[in-house]
Amino acid sequence: MDDLNFINIGTDRVTALLDMGLQYGAVILLRVVVAILFWIVGRWLIGVVVNMVQRSLTRQKFDPTVLRYLGSFITVVLNIFLVIAILGFCGIETTSMAALLAAVGLAIGLAWSGLLANLAAGGFIIVLRPFKVGDVITAAGVTGTVMEIGLFVTSINTLDNVLTLVGNNQIFAGNIVNYSSNEFRRVELTATLPATVDEQAVMSTLRQQIGSIPDVLANPEVDINLSAISPDSLTLSVRPYCHNDHYWPVYYKSVEVIRSLLRDVSKTHTPG
């Protein structure tokens, strides 16, 4: 009889433990499911808020560079608040979690100082505005069109159509050449002629022919000067002006004009 009572007591305890485990398991499962739903809905709401802010600022004609950077910043901040809210719902003490996150953040900050430097440099780029989205720049050894200024990197599409991500700190720490900042740009070319040529006549012809190239500006006018001489040759500096978007078409067309003129000059001054 004693053995039977002992078995019954053990069975009751196991059953009670199983019931308790099922209850806790159901509560935990419910919280996990609700937390997942919160995350999905929260992410959707964050997207809605960011889109509303960007549309509102777009109507006020804010710069696209500021809009993208602001959108990224708002998204990161709201995601942090969403994670803290979900942790609080799941019963995790957020104050101790905040202290833990601060400690982890400090450790990560020490380990990833370069990443934080990129973040700070991105903020300075937005504030100081050395360039904006759509500008053609040379920075950190990369030349191309700025596609996006992110929190940590700037996306540059190079002249050979390769998307390159450059750390903001690398850009801000070096020289930045902005080809789109000014209204027009000068094309630098040279032409070498035989020393016996009438350079004034050639310069007049070049000025007229290059000035007639589409997209070459009339003001400033084409600048052609004698830049070097030797016993056998003369060197002309040829400088047409154009908008940055037309730089390469004007450059190559000017080279064709110079080549054609040099061919004619060579035929005229060939001995015999």
RAGIZI-V413204 format. One record per residue. N is the residue number from 1. RES is the residue in one letter. SS is DSSP state (H for helix, E for strand, L for the rest). PHI is phi as a letter, one per 40 degrees, with the letter a starting at -180 (* if undefined). PSI is psi in whole degrees, 0 to 359 (none if undefined). Layout:
<<N | RES | SS | PHI | PSI> <N | RES | SS | PHI | PSI>>
This chain:
<<1 | M | L | * | 320> <2 | D | H | c | 321> <3 | D | H | c | 322> <4 | L | H | c | 319> <5 | N | H | c | 321> <6 | F | H | c | 319> <7 | I | H | c | 318> <8 | N | H | c | 319> <9 | I | H | c | 317> <10 | G | H | c | 320> <11 | T | H | c | 320> <12 | D | H | c | 319> <13 | R | H | c | 319> <14 | V | H | c | 317> <15 | T | H | c | 319> <16 | A | H | c | 318> <17 | L | H | c | 320> <18 | L | H | c | 316> <19 | D | H | c | 318> <20 | M | H | c | 318> <21 | G | H | c | 319> <22 | L | H | c | 320> <23 | Q | H | c | 311> <24 | Y | H | c | 319> <25 | G | H | c | 319> <26 | A | H | c | 319> <27 | V | H | c | 315> <28 | I | H | c | 317> <29 | L | H | c | 318> <30 | L | H | c | 316> <31 | R | H | c | 322> <32 | V | H | c | 316> <33 | V | H | c | 315> <34 | V | H | c | 321> <35 | A | H | c | 319> <36 | I | H | c | 318> <37 | L | H | c | 318> <38 | F | H | d | 317> <39 | W | H | c | 315> <40 | I | H | c | 311> <41 | V | H | c | 319> <42 | G | H | c | 317> <43 | R | H | c | 321> <44 | W | H | c | 316> <45 | L | H | c | 322> <46 | I | H | c | 317> <47 | G | H | c | 319> <48 | V | H | c | 315> <49 | V | H | c | 313> <50 | V | H | c | 317> <51 | N | H | c | 320> <52 | M | H | c | 316> <53 | V | H | c | 316> <54 | Q | H | c | 321> <55 | R | H | c | 319> <56 | S | H | c | 316> <57 | L | H | c | 329> <58 | T | H | c | 320> <59 | R | H | c | 333> <60 | Q | L | c | 9> <61 | K | L | g | 43> <62 | F | L | c | 153> <63 | D | L | c | 137> <64 | P | H | d | 328> <65 | T | H | c | 313> <66 | V | H | c | 321> <67 | L | H | c | 313> <68 | R | H | c | 317> <69 | Y | H | c | 316> <70 | L | H | c | 320> <71 | G | H | c | 317> <72 | S | H | c | 318> <73 | F | H | c | 314> <74 | I | H | c | 319> <75 | T | H | c | 314> <76 | V | H | c | 314> <77 | V | H | c | 314> <78 | L | H | c | 326> <79 | N | H | c | 324> <80 | I | H | c | 315> <81 | F | H | c | 323> <82 | L | H | c | 316> <83 | V | H | c | 318> <84 | I | H | c | 319> <85 | A | H | c | 319> <86 | I | H | c | 319> <87 | L | H | c | 320> <88 | G | H | c | 320> <89 | F | H | c | 324> <90 | C | L | c | 1> <91 | G | L | g | 7> <92 | I | L | c | 130> <93 | E | L | c | 114> <94 | T | H | c | 333> <95 | T | H | c | 315> <96 | S | H | c | 326> <97 | M | H | c | 321> <98 | A | H | c | 319> <99 | A | H | c | 320> <100 | L | H | c | 316> <101 | L | H | c | 323> <102 | A | H | c | 317> <103 | A | H | c | 316> <104 | V | H | c | 320> <105 | G | H | c | 321> <106 | L | H | c | 317> <107 | A | H | c | 317> <108 | I | H | c | 321> <109 | G | H | c | 320> <110 | L | H | c | 322> <111 | A | H | c | 326> <112 | W | L | b | 46> <113 | S | H | c | 327> <114 | G | H | c | 323> <115 | L | H | c | 318> <116 | L | H | c | 327> <117 | A | H | c | 322> <118 | N | H | c | 321> <119 | L | H | c | 314> <120 | A | H | c | 318> <121 | A | H | c | 324> <122 | G | H | c | 320> <123 | G | H | c | 319> <124 | F | H | c | 323> <125 | I | H | c | 318> <126 | I | H | c | 319> <127 | V | H | c | 313> <128 | L | H | c | 339> <129 | R | L | f | 53> <130 | P | L | c | 339> <131 | F | L | a | 168> <132 | K | L | b | 173> <133 | V | L | c | 132> <134 | G | L | h | 344> <135 | D | L | c | 149> <136 | V | E | c | 121> <137 | I | E | b | 165> <138 | T | E | b | 120> <139 | A | E | a | 137> <140 | A | L | f | 35> <141 | G | L | g | 8> <142 | V | E | b | 131> <143 | T | E | b | 130> <144 | G | E | i | 191> <145 | T | E | c | 131> <146 | V | E | c | 120> <147 | M | E | c | 323> <148 | E | E | a | 141> <149 | I | E | b | 106> <150 | G | L | c | 184> <151 | L | L | c | 324> <152 | F | L | b | 330> <153 | V | E | b | 158> <154 | T | E | b | 130> <155 | S | E | c | 123> <156 | I | E | b | 126> <157 | N | E | c | 112> <158 | T | E | c | 171> <159 | L | L | c | 335> <160 | D | L | c | 23> <161 | N | L | g | 45> <162 | V | L | b | 123> <163 | L | E | c | 122> <164 | T | E | b | 129> <165 | L | E | c | 120> <166 | V | E | b | 131> <167 | G | E | d | 134> <168 | N | H | d | 325> <169 | N | H | c | 324> <170 | Q | H | c | 321> <171 | I | H | c | 312> <172 | F | H | c | 337> <173 | A | H | c | 345> <174 | G | L | b | 190> <175 | N | L | c | 141> <176 | I | E | b | 121> <177 | V | E | b | 116> <178 | N | E | b | 106> <179 | Y | L | c | 344> <180 | S | L | c | 358> <181 | S | L | c | 316> <182 | N | L | c | 163> <183 | E | L | c | 329> <184 | F | L | a | 169> <185 | R | E | b | 149> <186 | R | E | c | 135> <187 | V | L | c | 129> <188 | E | L | b | 118> <189 | L | E | b | 162> <190 | T | E | b | 156> <191 | A | E | b | 127> <192 | T | E | b | 126> <193 | L | E | b | 158> <194 | P | E | c | 149> <195 | A | L | c | 340> <196 | T | L | c | 357> <197 | V | L | c | 147> <198 | D | L | c | 97> <199 | E | H | c | 330> <200 | Q | H | c | 319> <201 | A | H | c | 318> <202 | V | H | c | 318> <203 | M | H | c | 320> <204 | S | H | c | 317> <205 | T | H | c | 315> <206 | L | H | c | 317> <207 | R | H | c | 319> <208 | Q | H | c | 314> <209 | Q | H | c | 316> <210 | I | H | c | 326> <211 | G | H | c | 338> <212 | S | L | c | 358> <213 | I | L | c | 135> <214 | P | L | d | 140> <215 | D | L | g | 358> <216 | V | L | c | 130> <217 | L | L | c | 143> <218 | A | L | c | 336> <219 | N | L | b | 111> <220 | P | L | c | 148> <221 | E | L | c | 165> <222 | V | L | d | 129> <223 | D | E | b | 114> <224 | I | E | b | 125> <225 | N | E | a | 155> <226 | L | E | c | 117> <227 | S | E | b | 340> <228 | A | E | a | 151> <229 | I | E | b | 154> <230 | S | L | a | 171> <231 | P | L | d | 334> <232 | D | L | b | 346> <233 | S | E | a | 163> <234 | L | E | b | 143> <235 | T | E | b | 127> <236 | L | E | b | 140> <237 | S | E | c | 124> <238 | V | E | b | 119> <239 | R | E | b | 88> <240 | P | L | c | 159> <241 | Y | E | b | 145> <242 | C | E | a | 170> <243 | H | L | c | 151> <244 | N | H | d | 325> <245 | D | H | c | 338> <246 | H | H | b | 11> <247 | Y | H | d | 305> <248 | W | H | c | 319> <249 | P | H | d | 318> <250 | V | H | c | 319> <251 | Y | H | d | 307> <252 | Y | H | c | 322> <253 | K | H | c | 323> <254 | S | H | c | 320> <255 | V | H | c | 318> <256 | E | H | c | 318> <257 | V | H | c | 315> <258 | I | H | c | 317> <259 | R | H | c | 318> <260 | S | H | c | 318> <261 | L | H | c | 319> <262 | L | H | c | 325> <263 | R | H | c | 316> <264 | D | H | c | 318> <265 | V | H | c | 320> <266 | S | H | c | 320> <267 | K | H | c | 320> <268 | T | H | c | 325> <269 | H | L | b | 21> <270 | T | L | c | 128> <271 | P | L | c | 145> <272 | G | L | g | none>>
